[in-house]
Amino acid sequence: MTRPADFPPPFDWREFVAEPTDPPDERIDVGVLVVGAGPAGLSAAIRLGQLLEEQPDVRERLGDVPVAVVEKGRAPGAHLLSGAVINPRAFRELFPGLHTEEMPFRGAVVREGVYFLTPKRHLRVPAPPTMWNHNHYVASISEVGRWLAERAEEVGVTIVPETSARTLLVGGGRVLGVRTGDRGRGKDGEELPTFEPGSDLRARVTILAEGTQGHLAGVASARFGLASRPQVYALGVKEVWEVPRPPNRIMHTMGWPLRGGKQYREFGGSFIYPLGEDKVALGMVVGLDYTDATLSVHDLLQELKTHPFVHGILAGGTRVAWGAKTIPEGGLQALPDRLSFPGGMIVGDSAGFVNVPALKGVHYAMKSGILAAETAFEAVRPGQTAWGPGSLEGYDEGVRGSYIWTDLHRMRNLRPAFKHGFTRGALLAGLSLNTLGKLPPGTMELERDTDISVTVGDRARAYPTADGELVFDKLSSVYLSGNRTRDDAPSHIRVDRKVRREVAEAWRHMCPAQVYELAGEASPAGNVVDVEVTASNCVQCGAISAKGGRLTPPEGGDGPEYALM
Amino acid sequence: MRLAVCVKEVPEASARTRIDPGTLRLDRGGAATLNPFDAHALEEALRIKERTGEGEVVAVMMAPLPAADSLRKALAIGADRAVHVADDALAGSDLVATARTLAKAVEREEPDLILLGQQGGDSDGAVLWSALADLLRLPVVSQAASLELAEGKVAVKRQTEYGYDLIEAPLPCIVAVSDAINEPRYPSLKGIMGAKKKPHETLNAADLGLGADEIGEAGSRTEVYALADPPSRGDSVRIEGDGAAAEKVVEYLTERKLI
């Protein structure tokens, strides 16, 4: 038994909770602060902007900057990645009267196919009803993010890019805002000539919309005791190709190159979506509870592209974009017990609003943002105190009364079923699906990804060699992500640097950006080895946080620059 | 002391630059950013202002309207004021038409010193400063690795292949700075949040008194007939890192008498 959980990272959430320290003339006050410019955070900001336009008296109370969004990426969209096939429901709610043609989509889903792959063949299988995508739209979530940011600015929202929210400001038992990260520190934390210290950013309400593996969402959860059950994650690696003729349908594949046996616990598949007239988006997604330490989602995607079925789609094309991101897969049973706390709320992927069997999260993220905005708006009205006990609980009730909850409740037993391997998992999942979640009764529990024992298997033997045309190595992928993290920046990754070889191998293979290497000669399984960390390669996908490490926010503006993801 | 800094917007380093086959111009539809070379010019202007304890830094840009975000970034970093020349009629301007437009915009500011980056991060063009100097009839120094202000003049250490030229020029003049001159600062949070409130003027060609025949394709002296990818070299050899790669590289170079 070698579990990543046996090697916890040197991380203490208390390091990221502080009282405000800036003198009054230095501090920055805003009305409502949103952390993260993704679909959830921007929907919250837009909804608030709309409500404040209708009620100028409330707006007046919130000062010069009624709504601010801080984003760690260089610009909104830079750190967003999704398939994505979007259910436009939340778009319609947020922008009533807006035609679908005016929404930032690349095309309606006209046809779709689900395929089971064997090493050489593909077999079309009936799509489970959860995966029917009629009236849904293919989009690039980076583009959606940029578009939403423009809409937010139109309703008076201030967007602050390349700024990471590092510390939760807490005073008097409630959240008072965040402290932003310093910029211009050297490898050992020393101040370089360009050093620019972070600032206290104070707000009446703080909405945490940091996406998957939210840093401050985790800190808030620990500080206020919000969650009692573990979240589980999958890692998705995605490429965009320019091709002569994109397929005429969206496609999902199961089976090869993943292995079906119960001992492997390889749950996942691929997606292949036409993106406009000349591009195709494809990606591989695998649950991080797998057992073979040599599994690499990056290399499985490379292997997938060598399949005749997939190779045919990409023939004559060029890879134009690459990225990676984790997905919270736990569904209902992994949601925090409470989504609000004194002075703040958690929305979107940071809360875990993802419907795995339907492969959907964007509209839940947006819906949760809308609900949080409406709660925040009520709380900042004259005569209200946003930080009183329970004053933001309306958000918890709102989520429970919405389609987010209904959908996730129906699907609650599908993902956990697959710990029994593919066949039995599929049967249990089918039973649950066909009874709208009534059978099997009860709720299956999830195991934390770090509690799954890993062994060094033979997965890596099958990975194809990079040719720079169809198959790529990790470093060329990182380059294509536009990652411009400073080489001499302090490391934002907390991991135990001395771990058993199985765990070190798991990190080395799992990381799609080649951040982790084993130092020294190969040593037998069970021995403790040194782990070398190249933090400047990191694309902040979050996989390491799921598998025994902990990401902290890097310097604002660092990391990938996704434009088409 | 009034300092004008000419800035431009370029595609993000990660964006694949693509030529629009219809117009034969760079497709500027994707993610874009403030030209990294111009950040050095802006930084130098801010340092001069800080050293002399007075003055105003004006960022001047000619670009389509959406590029306002990059100009706002210049304001976030510390420019006091921004002038944005945006006009559909400017599309397709070559070096001559661009310099003509910028010269008009800069002239209005009556600056004591005009600073530019050494080159555009997109086209790698590095001559705009000389065209601007010609139109404004001002002295110009390029590749400035350091810059000192003295009474009514600048003293510049100009970087060359063999060392440094020490050049003095009377004000007003134009200096194109090298990217070794300084390390640009980060925008502060206050700077980013305050950028929207700083003066940000948008002008069109008519505001600058430019006629339709002076700008865009009509005002350009070059015409693009065709564009093609550079021919493949074909004879490249890929040596994989399998532990013995260094020896193979040495062997390869020795064989060709390159070392």
Chai-1 contact restraints between the chains, C-beta under 6 A:
chainA,res_idxA,chainB,res_idxB,connection_type,confidence,min_distance_angstrom,max_distance_angstrom,comment,restraint_id
A,V160,B,I192,contact,1.0,0.0,6.0,A-B,restraint_1
A,T180,B,L189,contact,1.0,0.0,6.0,A-B,restraint_2
A,R183,B,Y186,contact,1.0,0.0,6.0,A-B,restraint_3
A,G184,B,Y186,contact,1.0,0.0,6.0,A-B,restraint_4
A,T194,B,E183,contact,1.0,0.0,6.0,A-B,restraint_5
A,T194,B,R185,contact,1.0,0.0,6.0,A-B,restraint_6
A,E196,B,Y186,contact,1.0,0.0,6.0,A-B,restraint_7
A,E196,B,S188,contact,1.0,0.0,6.0,A-B,restraint_8
A,S199,B,L189,contact,1.0,0.0,6.0,A-B,restraint_9
A,V320,B,R16,contact,1.0,0.0,6.0,A-B,restraint_10
A,G482,B,S14,contact,1.0,0.0,6.0,A-B,restraint_11
A,E561,B,E12,contact,1.0,0.0,6.0,A-B,restraint_12
A,E561,B,S14,contact,1.0,0.0,6.0,A-B,restraint_13
A,A563,B,A15,contact,1.0,0.0,6.0,A-B,restraint_14
A,A563,B,G30,contact,1.0,0.0,6.0,A-B,restraint_15
A,A563,B,A31,contact,1.0,0.0,6.0,A-B,restraint_16
